[in-house]
Amino acid sequence: MHPNANCNCRYADVGCDKMEEVMDQISGKWKMRILFMVGAHGTLRYGELRRLLDGVTHKMLSNQLKELAADGLVERIDYGEVPPRVDYRLTPNGEALMPIFDDIQAYIRKNTCSNCCGDKPAASSGARHGCCE
């Protein structure tokens, strides 16, 4: 049940409160980036993930991963070894969010690449971006 029973917005069938719950789970500067990197690359070690996320601090990455794991979007796999070896991968709930990134990719292809590559043939315009092929 959403907060306003008279709501007739496009998301009324699931409720605005449920939409806000999910947005809270993925909001902030790093959570969507973490989900993207783990989803795009598959299982990642902590160090690999930190290198992929330019500018994230150890504390921030650690906290965001804990929150994503608590929300059931990322799975933390601790092998109990010394030195520590920990992997991260998306859970099925995390995987279910990947179409968001597919939509962003489609947006980029539609809006960005048409501006830079246009409809010019590859031979006449020189090099084209891989996304335009």
C-alpha positions as CSV (number, residue, x, y, z in Angstrom):
1,M,0.0,0.0,0.0
2,H,1.5,3.3,-1.0
3,P,1.2,6.4,1.3
4,N,-1.5,8.1,-0.8
5,A,-4.4,5.8,-1.6
6,N,-5.5,8.3,-4.3
7,C,-2.2,8.2,-6.1
8,N,-2.6,7.6,-9.8
9,C,1.1,7.8,-10.8
10,R,2.7,5.4,-13.2
11,Y,4.0,3.3,-10.2
12,A,0.8,3.1,-8.2
13,D,0.4,-0.6,-8.8
14,V,3.5,-1.4,-6.6
15,G,3.2,1.7,-4.4
16,C,5.4,4.7,-4.1
17,D,6.7,3.5,-0.7
18,K,8.1,0.3,-2.3
19,M,9.7,2.3,-5.0
20,E,11.3,4.6,-2.4
21,E,12.5,1.5,-0.5
22,V,14.4,0.2,-3.5
23,M,15.8,3.6,-4.3
24,D,17.1,3.9,-0.7
25,Q,18.9,0.5,-1.2
26,I,20.7,1.7,-4.3
27,S,21.1,5.4,-3.6
28,G,24.3,7.3,-3.0
29,K,27.4,7.9,-4.9
30,W,28.8,4.4,-4.8
31,K,26.1,1.8,-4.6
32,M,25.0,1.9,-8.2
33,R,28.6,2.0,-9.3
34,I,29.4,-1.1,-7.2
35,L,26.3,-2.9,-8.6
36,F,27.4,-1.9,-12.1
37,M,31.0,-3.1,-11.8
38,V,30.1,-6.4,-10.1
39,G,27.3,-7.1,-12.6
40,A,29.4,-6.1,-15.6
41,H,32.5,-8.1,-14.5
42,G,31.1,-10.9,-12.5
43,T,32.7,-12.1,-9.3
44,L,35.3,-9.6,-8.1
45,R,37.9,-9.6,-5.4
46,Y,37.8,-6.5,-3.0
47,G,41.0,-5.1,-4.4
48,E,39.8,-5.5,-8.0
49,L,36.6,-3.7,-7.2
50,R,38.4,-0.9,-5.5
51,R,40.7,-0.4,-8.5
52,L,37.7,-0.3,-10.8
53,L,36.0,2.4,-8.6
54,D,38.4,5.3,-9.0
55,G,38.3,7.5,-6.0
56,V,36.4,5.3,-3.5
57,T,38.0,5.1,0.0
58,H,38.5,1.8,1.8
59,K,36.0,2.8,4.5
60,M,33.4,3.9,2.0
61,L,33.7,0.8,-0.2
62,S,33.6,-1.5,2.9
63,N,30.5,0.3,4.3
64,Q,28.6,0.3,1.0
65,L,29.4,-3.4,0.4
66,K,28.1,-4.2,3.8
67,E,24.9,-2.3,3.2
68,L,24.4,-3.9,-0.2
69,A,25.0,-7.4,1.3
70,A,22.5,-6.6,4.2
71,D,19.9,-5.6,1.5
72,G,20.5,-8.9,-0.3
73,L,21.9,-7.3,-3.5
74,V,25.5,-8.5,-3.2
75,E,26.9,-11.7,-1.8
76,R,30.2,-11.6,0.2
77,I,32.2,-14.8,-0.1
78,D,34.9,-15.1,2.6
79,Y,37.3,-18.0,2.1
80,G,38.6,-17.7,5.6
81,E,42.2,-17.7,4.4
82,V,45.3,-15.7,5.5
83,P,45.9,-13.3,3.9
84,P,42.2,-12.7,3.6
85,R,40.5,-13.6,0.3
86,V,37.0,-12.2,-0.2
87,D,34.9,-12.2,-3.4
88,Y,31.8,-10.3,-4.2
89,R,29.1,-11.2,-6.6
90,L,25.5,-10.2,-7.3
91,T,22.7,-12.1,-5.7
92,P,19.6,-13.0,-7.8
93,N,18.0,-9.8,-6.5
94,G,21.1,-7.8,-7.5
95,E,21.0,-9.5,-11.0
96,A,17.4,-8.4,-11.3
97,L,18.6,-4.8,-11.3
98,M,20.9,-5.2,-14.2
99,P,18.3,-4.2,-16.8
100,I,18.7,-0.7,-15.4
101,F,22.2,-0.7,-16.8
102,D,21.0,-2.2,-20.1
103,D,18.6,0.8,-20.3
104,I,21.4,3.2,-19.6
105,Q,23.4,1.5,-22.4
106,A,20.5,1.8,-24.8
107,Y,20.2,5.5,-23.8
108,I,23.9,6.1,-24.5
109,R,23.6,4.4,-27.9
110,K,20.5,6.4,-28.8
111,N,21.5,9.8,-27.6
112,T,25.3,10.0,-27.2
113,C,26.5,8.0,-30.2
114,S,24.1,9.5,-32.6
115,N,25.5,12.9,-31.7
116,C,29.1,11.8,-32.2
117,C,28.9,9.2,-35.0
118,G,25.5,10.1,-36.6
119,D,24.3,8.2,-39.5
120,K,27.6,8.6,-41.5
121,P,29.0,5.5,-43.1
122,A,32.1,4.3,-41.3
123,A,34.4,4.8,-44.3
124,S,33.5,8.4,-44.7
125,S,33.6,9.4,-41.1
126,G,36.8,7.6,-40.0
127,A,36.8,5.7,-36.8
128,R,33.5,5.0,-35.1
129,H,32.9,4.1,-31.5
130,G,32.3,0.4,-30.7
131,C,28.9,1.2,-29.4
132,C,27.9,2.5,-32.8
133,E,28.8,-0.6,-34.7
